């Protein structure tokens, strides 16, 4: 199984899209199938559990969007790499989905969808100028990272807001939580067969 130290990755709270952008570019993940997973909902207000920024009892927090990485490890299956979770890092994706997303009794505008973007595309095309982290008076909602923002210096427009709009078909693939859980289960079964064959 992929073993990596969470503390070795660049991390600044509240800048998950940039944390993942830097994580996916690390050599530890080179050669592995990997994706950025963007999470949002039509209401731009959904709940996640087991988040370090959440309340003490269960880590519940409300986000307008969240970004984590997914990596396919042949020996372990699909793994979630969320620098903001209290869960293990990496965490089997099936467990991550089960323990992070509260069960929804019915479809609502707060039900999140998930956009999977291949790591190479996320690294090449993400532009986030951090404008969403500015208050109307120009001050920061949270201190920004010390590194240049993704796409800084290019003439390409900011794409983060468009990418977290799950009504848009591109880039990548938009899934429901159940669909991603099925992919995770299939990946785990394939990894188990591979281990059993050895």
Buried (B, 14 or more C-beta within 10 A) or exposed (E): EBEBEBEEBBBBEBBBBBBBBBBBEEEBBEEEBBBBBBBBBBEBEBBBBBBEEBEEEEBBBEBEBBBBBBBBBBEBBBBBBBBBBBBEBBBBBBBBBBBBBEEEEEEEEBBBBBBBBBBEBBBEBBBBBBEBBEEEEEEEEEEBBEEEBBBEEEEEEBBBEEBBBBEEEEBBBBBBBEBBBEBBBEBBEBBEEEEEEE
